[in-house]
């Protein structure tokens, strides 16, 4: 294809990167789209708990996720396991029931951007315990919430913008 050889706008990878954390994701297409965002931004993707789908090589190949090998993927039994492995990753939780806008979050490189499962979001006990770290994306319409992949994209790119990562353009 002729378009494959055109230069693309690139930015230098962030060090340390933001960590995308999905707690018990249920919909494979959402996780696939989030994997693409993770690969595009060189942000590790962490999957927590039971998944609502398979991510073995056969399932990924069958889904046509040709970029999946570019995803820095880790699975964790539970969120505490993630926090134990990455204690420096400051948690930033996102929930449709959050009372503060994600635009008010003071993002720092290395933060863990934590999202809940599509059907119920993050556990209420966790949200209550970490209230000062919970944010939401304001909605203008009457829908209940945004698609998980869209929410991750919005938050991740705002975080990258806030820390100046998108302004460091590098030649391809």
DRENFISE-788111 format. One record per residue (C-alpha): x, y, z; residue number from 1; residue in three letters. Coordinates in Angstrom, 3 decimals, always signed. Each point is the difference from the previous one (the first is absolute). Example, Ala and Ser with C-alpha at 12.3 -4.5 7.8 and 13.67 -1.06 7.14 Angstrom:
REM residues 2
@x->+12.300; y->-4.500; z->+7.800; pos->1; code->ala
@x->+1.370; y->+3.440; z->-0.660; pos->2; code->ser
This chain:
REM residues 172
@x->+0.000; y->+0.000; z->+0.000; pos->1; code->unk
@x->+1.220; y->+3.477; z->-0.840; pos->2; code->unk
@x->-1.138; y->+1.434; z->+3.355; pos->3; code->unk
@x->+2.212; y->-2.427; z->+1.944; pos->4; code->unk
@x->+3.126; y->+1.942; z->-0.982; pos->5; code->unk
@x->-1.226; y->+3.470; z->+0.878; pos->6; code->unk
@x->+1.606; y->+1.505; z->+3.110; pos->7; code->unk
@x->-2.071; y->-0.041; z->+3.194; pos->8; code->unk
@x->+0.020; y->+2.522; z->+2.802; pos->9; code->unk
@x->+1.799; y->-1.639; z->+2.940; pos->10; code->unk
@x->+0.916; y->+1.052; z->+3.521; pos->11; code->unk
@x->+2.760; y->-1.343; z->+2.213; pos->12; code->unk
@x->-1.088; y->-2.749; z->+2.434; pos->13; code->unk
@x->-0.760; y->+1.139; z->+3.537; pos->14; code->unk
@x->+2.290; y->-1.261; z->+2.740; pos->15; code->unk
@x->-1.473; y->-1.292; z->+2.196; pos->16; code->unk
@x->-3.112; y->-0.713; z->-2.068; pos->17; code->unk
@x->-3.577; y->+0.216; z->+1.157; pos->18; code->unk
@x->-1.375; y->-3.443; z->+0.865; pos->19; code->unk
@x->-3.454; y->-0.881; z->-1.310; pos->20; code->unk
@x->-1.725; y->-2.264; z->+2.510; pos->21; code->unk
@x->-3.239; y->-1.813; z->-0.860; pos->22; code->unk
@x->-1.764; y->-1.768; z->+2.856; pos->23; code->unk
@x->-1.898; y->-3.077; z->-1.247; pos->24; code->unk
@x->-0.675; y->+1.209; z->-3.558; pos->25; code->unk
@x->-2.923; y->-1.834; z->-1.583; pos->26; code->unk
@x->-0.117; y->+1.000; z->-3.668; pos->27; code->unk
@x->+2.861; y->-1.201; z->-2.214; pos->28; code->unk
@x->-0.474; y->+2.747; z->-2.593; pos->29; code->unk
@x->+0.467; y->+2.685; z->+2.658; pos->30; code->unk
@x->+3.171; y->-1.618; z->+1.297; pos->31; code->unk
@x->+1.226; y->-0.410; z->-3.580; pos->32; code->unk
@x->-0.534; y->+3.701; z->-0.691; pos->33; code->unk
@x->+1.659; y->+0.915; z->+3.294; pos->34; code->unk
@x->+2.908; y->-2.271; z->-0.933; pos->35; code->unk
@x->+0.428; y->+2.001; z->-3.203; pos->36; code->unk
@x->+0.062; y->+3.273; z->+1.999; pos->37; code->unk
@x->+2.492; y->-1.602; z->+2.405; pos->38; code->unk
@x->+2.268; y->-1.041; z->-2.882; pos->39; code->unk
@x->-0.327; y->+3.403; z->-1.689; pos->40; code->unk
@x->+1.026; y->+1.834; z->+3.170; pos->41; code->unk
@x->+2.412; y->-2.626; z->+1.345; pos->42; code->unk
@x->-2.092; y->-0.178; z->+3.158; pos->43; code->unk
@x->+0.029; y->-3.408; z->+1.708; pos->44; code->unk
@x->-3.402; y->-1.680; z->+0.228; pos->45; code->unk
@x->-0.840; y->-1.799; z->+3.235; pos->46; code->unk
@x->-2.981; y->-2.356; z->+0.143; pos->47; code->unk
@x->-1.282; y->-0.732; z->+3.490; pos->48; code->unk
@x->-2.057; y->-2.989; z->+1.141; pos->49; code->unk
@x->-2.292; y->-2.160; z->-2.104; pos->50; code->unk
@x->-0.394; y->+0.984; z->-3.613; pos->51; code->unk
@x->-3.216; y->-0.401; z->-1.953; pos->52; code->unk
@x->+1.945; y->-1.439; z->-2.969; pos->53; code->unk
@x->+3.181; y->-1.826; z->-0.972; pos->54; code->unk
@x->+3.251; y->+1.719; z->-0.985; pos->55; code->unk
@x->+2.002; y->-3.023; z->-1.062; pos->56; code->unk
@x->+1.870; y->+0.123; z->-3.310; pos->57; code->unk
@x->-2.750; y->-1.771; z->-1.945; pos->58; code->unk
@x->-2.749; y->+2.340; z->+1.252; pos->59; code->unk
@x->+2.079; y->+3.110; z->-0.702; pos->60; code->unk
@x->+0.951; y->-1.186; z->-3.496; pos->61; code->unk
@x->-3.600; y->-0.905; z->-0.789; pos->62; code->unk
@x->-1.126; y->+3.477; z->+1.081; pos->63; code->unk
@x->+2.480; y->+1.554; z->-2.444; pos->64; code->unk
@x->+1.948; y->+1.888; z->+2.654; pos->65; code->unk
@x->+3.210; y->+0.269; z->-2.008; pos->66; code->unk
@x->+1.364; y->+2.662; z->+2.369; pos->67; code->unk
@x->-0.506; y->-2.194; z->+3.137; pos->68; code->unk
@x->+3.709; y->-1.017; z->+0.095; pos->69; code->unk
@x->+0.808; y->+3.713; z->+0.449; pos->70; code->unk
@x->-2.085; y->+0.185; z->+3.201; pos->71; code->unk
@x->+1.986; y->-0.158; z->+3.254; pos->72; code->unk
@x->-2.512; y->-2.239; z->+1.736; pos->73; code->unk
@x->-0.075; y->-1.256; z->+3.582; pos->74; code->unk
@x->-2.718; y->-1.907; z->+1.808; pos->75; code->unk
@x->-0.555; y->+0.172; z->+3.753; pos->76; code->unk
@x->-2.224; y->-2.130; z->+2.208; pos->77; code->unk
@x->-1.339; y->+3.061; z->+1.825; pos->78; code->unk
@x->+0.606; y->+3.724; z->+0.326; pos->79; code->unk
@x->+2.034; y->-0.429; z->+3.189; pos->80; code->unk
@x->+2.436; y->-2.165; z->-1.975; pos->81; code->unk
@x->+0.433; y->+2.844; z->-2.521; pos->82; code->unk
@x->+0.597; y->+2.545; z->+2.810; pos->83; code->unk
@x->+2.526; y->-2.320; z->+1.645; pos->84; code->unk
@x->+1.897; y->-0.426; z->-3.284; pos->85; code->unk
@x->-0.164; y->+3.720; z->-0.900; pos->86; code->unk
@x->-0.114; y->+1.937; z->+3.289; pos->87; code->unk
@x->+1.265; y->+3.146; z->-1.718; pos->88; code->unk
@x->-3.000; y->+0.071; z->-2.387; pos->89; code->unk
@x->-2.296; y->+2.577; z->+1.576; pos->90; code->unk
@x->-3.623; y->-1.115; z->-0.452; pos->91; code->unk
@x->-2.416; y->+2.165; z->-1.989; pos->92; code->unk
@x->-3.431; y->-1.654; z->-0.084; pos->93; code->unk
@x->-2.681; y->+0.787; z->-2.565; pos->94; code->unk
@x->-3.685; y->-0.556; z->+0.590; pos->95; code->unk
@x->-3.224; y->+1.376; z->-1.469; pos->96; code->unk
@x->-0.973; y->+0.768; z->+3.613; pos->97; code->unk
@x->+3.117; y->+2.093; z->+0.705; pos->98; code->unk
@x->-0.646; y->+3.494; z->+1.353; pos->99; code->unk
@x->+3.055; y->+1.730; z->-1.508; pos->100; code->unk
@x->+0.879; y->+0.389; z->-3.657; pos->101; code->unk
@x->+2.980; y->-1.832; z->-1.467; pos->102; code->unk
@x->+1.132; y->+3.481; z->-1.093; pos->103; code->unk
@x->+0.647; y->+0.738; z->+3.698; pos->104; code->unk
@x->+2.275; y->-3.028; z->+0.420; pos->105; code->unk
@x->+3.644; y->+0.929; z->+0.510; pos->106; code->unk
@x->+1.552; y->-2.669; z->-2.185; pos->107; code->unk
@x->+3.638; y->-1.004; z->+0.409; pos->108; code->unk
@x->+2.057; y->-2.391; z->-2.129; pos->109; code->unk
@x->-0.295; y->-3.520; z->+1.357; pos->110; code->unk
@x->-3.552; y->+0.409; z->+1.327; pos->111; code->unk
@x->-2.337; y->-3.001; z->-0.158; pos->112; code->unk
@x->-3.182; y->+0.900; z->-1.905; pos->113; code->unk
@x->-2.528; y->-2.452; z->+1.451; pos->114; code->unk
@x->-3.324; y->-0.859; z->-1.659; pos->115; code->unk
@x->-2.686; y->-2.482; z->+1.013; pos->116; code->unk
@x->-1.944; y->-2.592; z->-1.922; pos->117; code->unk
@x->-2.543; y->+1.084; z->-2.565; pos->118; code->unk
@x->-3.135; y->-1.202; z->+1.807; pos->119; code->unk
@x->+0.572; y->+1.353; z->+3.514; pos->120; code->unk
@x->+3.196; y->+2.056; z->+0.046; pos->121; code->unk
@x->+2.323; y->-0.062; z->+2.990; pos->122; code->unk
@x->-1.085; y->-1.443; z->+3.336; pos->123; code->unk
@x->-1.739; y->+2.595; z->+2.195; pos->124; code->unk
@x->+2.158; y->-0.931; z->+3.014; pos->125; code->unk
@x->+3.120; y->+0.801; z->-2.019; pos->126; code->unk
@x->-1.471; y->+3.311; z->-1.197; pos->127; code->unk
@x->-0.942; y->+0.937; z->+3.577; pos->128; code->unk
@x->+3.438; y->-0.941; z->+1.324; pos->129; code->unk
@x->+1.844; y->+1.985; z->-2.665; pos->130; code->unk
@x->-2.480; y->+2.876; z->-0.333; pos->131; code->unk
@x->+2.717; y->+2.665; z->-0.452; pos->132; code->unk
@x->+1.336; y->-1.873; z->-3.043; pos->133; code->unk
@x->-3.321; y->-0.568; z->-1.810; pos->134; code->unk
@x->-0.880; y->+1.986; z->-3.118; pos->135; code->unk
@x->-2.671; y->-0.045; z->-2.697; pos->136; code->unk
@x->-0.389; y->+1.220; z->-3.556; pos->137; code->unk
@x->-2.808; y->+2.589; z->-0.049; pos->138; code->unk
@x->-2.859; y->-0.864; z->-2.348; pos->139; code->unk
@x->-2.237; y->+2.492; z->-1.748; pos->140; code->unk
@x->-2.751; y->-2.428; z->-0.972; pos->141; code->unk
@x->-2.240; y->-2.412; z->+1.853; pos->142; code->unk
@x->+2.040; y->-3.163; z->-0.609; pos->143; code->unk
@x->+1.119; y->-1.989; z->+3.059; pos->144; code->unk
@x->+3.675; y->-0.179; z->-0.940; pos->145; code->unk
@x->+2.498; y->-0.122; z->-2.842; pos->146; code->unk
@x->+1.370; y->-3.088; z->-1.690; pos->147; code->unk
@x->+3.005; y->-1.274; z->+1.969; pos->148; code->unk
@x->+2.441; y->+0.275; z->-2.912; pos->149; code->unk
@x->-1.100; y->+3.587; z->-0.656; pos->150; code->unk
@x->+0.343; y->+0.908; z->+3.675; pos->151; code->unk
@x->+3.525; y->-1.441; z->+0.168; pos->152; code->unk
@x->+0.985; y->+1.912; z->-3.141; pos->153; code->unk
@x->-1.368; y->+3.307; z->+1.293; pos->154; code->unk
@x->+1.724; y->-0.320; z->+3.380; pos->155; code->unk
@x->+3.313; y->-1.317; z->-1.334; pos->156; code->unk
@x->+0.406; y->+2.740; z->-2.585; pos->157; code->unk
@x->-0.902; y->+2.684; z->+2.544; pos->158; code->unk
@x->+2.605; y->-1.462; z->+2.363; pos->159; code->unk
@x->+2.599; y->-0.004; z->-2.803; pos->160; code->unk
@x->-0.921; y->+3.594; z->-0.871; pos->161; code->unk
@x->+0.238; y->+1.157; z->+3.627; pos->162; code->unk
@x->+3.520; y->-1.350; z->+0.453; pos->163; code->unk
@x->+1.199; y->+1.431; z->-3.327; pos->164; code->unk
@x->+0.582; y->-3.374; z->-1.662; pos->165; code->unk
@x->-1.839; y->+0.905; z->-3.200; pos->166; code->unk
@x->+2.116; y->+3.077; z->-0.670; pos->167; code->unk
@x->+3.255; y->-1.935; z->-0.357; pos->168; code->unk
@x->-0.417; y->-0.843; z->-3.669; pos->169; code->unk
@x->+2.720; y->-2.186; z->-1.494; pos->170; code->unk
@x->+0.675; y->-0.808; z->-3.667; pos->171; code->unk
@x->-1.197; y->-3.383; z->-1.204; pos->172; code->unk
